[in-house]
Amino acid sequence: MARIQILELPEGSGDDRPPFVLVIDQCVPQRVALGIDVPFRDYWQDIAQQIGARGAIVTPETVDIPANELTLTHVQEAADGNIVRLRVEPDLDGFADKVMAEVAKTQAEMADSLRRDRL
């Protein structure tokens, strides 16, 4: 399943908001019919333009952007005056499987509901 990520770019002096690039990885290559009179439109570039991105990078490979990793750090002074640092890193193993299971469950419930409505 394709992943969508944001890659922030360095800000320029005239930027209203930080510039960014839309990164879509693990994406199945797009098929294009050649030889027809309809002009080719890259929908990923269209989406990037609509949301204000400078462009889109689309690849079937996996791209890990370190800046998108979430790490929480909490610093607290203990009662004895020592500094205590806690670092929390997310464990997202199996997250995609859980989401897909919920999607499948919801689709099955919707199909059952539609079947009941037809009767």
Buried (B, 14 or more C-beta within 10 A) or exposed (E): EEBEBBBEEEEEEEEEEEBBBBBBBEBEEEEEEEEEEEEEEEEBBEBBBEEEBEBBBBEEEEBEEEEEEEEEEEEEEEEEEEEEEEEEEEEEEEEEEEEEEEEEEEEEEEEEEEEEEEE
